[in-house]
Amino acid sequence: MDLVQALQATLEPEPVATALVSRMAAWIPATCWGVVAPDRDGQVATLCEKGLTASLEPALRRVADWVIAHDQVCRSGDLSADARFESAASVAAVAWPLRGRERVVGAIVGVDTGISDRAPVFSAALDRALTDLIGTAALTLDAVLLLERTEALSVTDDLTRLYNARYLNLALRRETRLAARTSRPLSLLFIDLDGFKSINDSHGHLAGSRALVEAGRVIRGSARETDIVARFGGDEFALILPDTPSPGALQVAERIRDRIARHEFLAGDGLNIHLTASVGVATLPDVAAAADELVQAADAAMYRVKDRGKNGIQAAVPDR
């Protein structure tokens, strides 16, 4: 399979970037190469690199930013003497924008520690080959990034940008099967914001929506990297905690409850509202053997907190 076929056969951005970097490094020797483009979260990042060091990364990113912003090729024998890059490091650089169908989706950048008073020049044949290679890679990268965004929208809550209930159900079934197969625990947290309705009633639904976004950030920031965080609906959130027994899940639940209670909601609007949360915890296999049972157990535990006066956590108990 040639490079073009390899590029077009993938459905993920990283293999596209890796193939492009590999070929560019073979054609144009440089100290380092990198592809800079939006990652899965929409943040501009170095998707792939070869030979990149901490000392060279600022130069690579700076050139990439310029190329993306101006949609122009950059060839510089010495960035420190280049008016486009004031106070830049003394390195040479070449870079091309990765042009998708309707936009620039990133940049391919080569940085070399060998400097010159002249910009790099390539033969006409190499220039044509570079144009073809980079064009194919850019269109492929554009397509796979669009696919990722489309897939993300189908499983993402429009308001909070957390996962939605649809994805939660799919992920919970997947994680339940995995936990059963590996004999590892799996915990589920259900979180309800106590008194949230009062925000909508007193300050309007737009304020309520902003408060939900803040709550989502607090919850996501209180969870671990491996936890799956979703907005279940309304003012309810849920967390899937893989490989987590009940004691560990209760620690996460208490951390979320505490941070929600200490957070000043809508401070930017001058309101400084305080909310609390009721959190139910259910663990497989302690209280459930299937995804639906885990949901019911976590939901029931959450409502036991509500019945006791709210602002607390509760582990589900097995049916007797």
C-alpha angles and dihedrals in degrees: 000000000000124000095264091053090046091052094048093046096064129086097194131075099226096064089049091053092044093052092048094048091048094053095043091051090051093050100039117030111219138153091252143357130199144172115221118196141130114295126216091285093051093253117134107248142156100267094186136001141178121202094354116155131189090253093054099041096083090055093047093049093045093053090045091052091051094048093048093046095047099032089224137126114252124209116171130167092198123009092198089064094041115104090212091064110044114196091004125153119272098258136117121243143186123188141168130198115242101228117201125191095283107005147020106271099185146311139265110219134186121193125190130187091216108091133198138184088236131066115248114269126200132196119264090248093053091046090055092047091049091050092052095044096045092044093053093045092048094051091047092048090049091052096049093045089051090050091051092050092048092050091046092053091054092058101032129093108240094221108040099024088228120124115287130232092266092059092041091058093047093046093046092054091048094048092045091055091047093049092049092048094049097036091235126139123256125193132197126200124200115196126191122185108232115228094001092139089068090067092057091044096047104032107020136254095285090060088046091053091051090050090053090053090052091048090051090053092049092049094045090048091051094050127080125256091254095050120102110226122195141168103236095192140297107359095338124108132184136202129199111207111195119207091006125133122209097270092054092045091052089054091054090046092052092047090054093045092050095048093047090051093050096044119103105221121212092006088150088062091050093248103110094195120184122213134178132210137223112212128194121196127199127176133199125251094012098069105003143034100194140038096255091051090050091053092049092048094049091046092050091048090051092053091050087061089050091051091051093055104282129254097090148088130249133187117219116246126216118262111256 
